[in-house]
């Protein structure tokens, strides 16, 4: 699988006021979306080096062009059943607050632009996925994306990957 590089402005701002772009990915039967500006690249899944005593959802680390980065399996993190690693499994390389990390997902589908009126507030559901980490629900025709605040999730104390991002 070839690496996908994203085009993003150096200042990290949205390209225009028309809407926000989200990378859509699947975990089990559900589709999620994260801000495309946080995505550095998308790579095929490869074996990781396990770290002793790391939480179960931290698969380990990989060497990304000389940078050792932690890799989180989102299926394990959200308690969505036993992950299956196949030809569709990918690692989304994120750049959050200057920290590079990887996130394993079942597959990626596309980049979707959502206007503010296509994003609905997240309901409080008390599920394994804490709505504190949700921006909302994005709707496109019959499709619904669970929009994840990836900054908040990856900087949360339960992840233990990085210090809190300054607001």
N, C-alpha and C positions, 0 to 999 in steps of 0.2 A: 504494500500500500504506500502510495506516495505521501509525503508530508504536505500539508496544506498550510500555507502562510496566509495570514490575514493582512489586509490593508487597513492600517489605522493611523490616524494623524498622530504626530509626535506628542501633541499636548493632551491626548487622551479624551478629547471632547467628541461629542456626536457630530456627524457630518452636517446635519441640518436639523431644523426644528420639526420636520414632518413626522418623525417617529424614531423609535429606538430599534436597533437590530439585535436579535437574539439568536444564538446558536442553539438549535433544537437537538436534543439527544434523548435516547430511550433508556429507561431502567425498568425492566420487566415490561408490563403492559402500558405504563404511563410515559407521557412525553414531557420533558422538562425543557426549560430555556434559560440560558445565562447570557449576560451582556457580552456581545461579540468583542467589545473593546478589551475584555479581560483575557481573551484567548490569544495565546502566542502562536500555537500550532496544534495540529492534530496528528497523532502517530498511531500506527498499528500497535496492538498490545504485544509486549515482549516480556520475557522473564525478568523478575525484579530480584534484588538482593534483600533477603529478609533481615530485619533488625531485631535482635533479642529484646524481649519485654515490651515491644511496641504494641499498642492496642490492635485488636484483630483487624479493624478496618484500614489500618495503615499497612498496605501490602509489602512495603519495603522502599528501596531507593533504586533509581536508575542513574546512569551516567549520561547526561545530555550534553554532548559536545564539551566535555570537561567540567560540567557543573553537576554535582550530585544533588538530585532533587527527590523529595519524598513523594510517594504515590499512594493516593487514597482510593480504596474501592468503594464507590458510592452505594453499590448494592448491599454491601455488608454494613456500611454506615447507617443506611436507612432501613435495615432489617427487611429486605425485599427478597428473601430466599437465598438459596445457594447460587453464587455466581457461576456462570458457564463462560469459559473463555474460548471463543471461536474466531472465525475470520472477520466477523463484524465488530468484535470487541476493540475499542480504541482507548487511547489515553489522550485526554485533552490537556495540553500543557497550558497552564494559567500563569499570568503575571499579575500578582495581587500585592499592591503596595511595595513593588520592587522585589518581592519574593517569588521565585519560580517554583511551581509544584505541579504534580500531575494528578489527574482524576480519571479513574477507570469507569467507563460507561459501556452499556451493551452495544450501542451504535449511535452514530450521528446521522441526522437526516438532511437538514438544510439550515440556511440562515433566513430568518423571518423578520420582516419589518413590521412593528406594531405601533399604531398611533395611540396616543393617550386614551382615546375612547374605546380601544380594543382591550385595555387592561382593566380588569375588575379587581376590587379588593379581595384579599384572601380570607376565606371564612375560618373561624377558629374551630379546629376539628379534633384536637387532642390525639393526633395520630403519631406514628413514629417520626414523621416529618414535621418538625416544629414550625408552626406558621410564622414564628419570629424570623425565620430565614427565607420567607417568601415575600416577593415584591407584590405578587398578585397572580391572577389567572389571565393569560392572554388567549383571546379567542379569534380564530381565523376560520370563517365559514363554520363547518362542523367540528373543527379541530380545536382542542384546548391544550395549552401549554402551561405547566406549573412553572412560574417564573421564580428562579432562585436568586436571592441576594448572595452571590458567591463570595463577596468581600466579607460579609457578616458571618457566613457559615465557616469559611476557611480560617478566619481569625478568631473564632469562638474558642473559649477556654476548653471546651470538651474535645475539640480537635487537637489542641496542643501543638499546632504547627508553627504558630508565629505569635508575636505580641499583637495586641489589639491595634487595629489601624486607626490612626488619628483621624477624627472626623473632619 
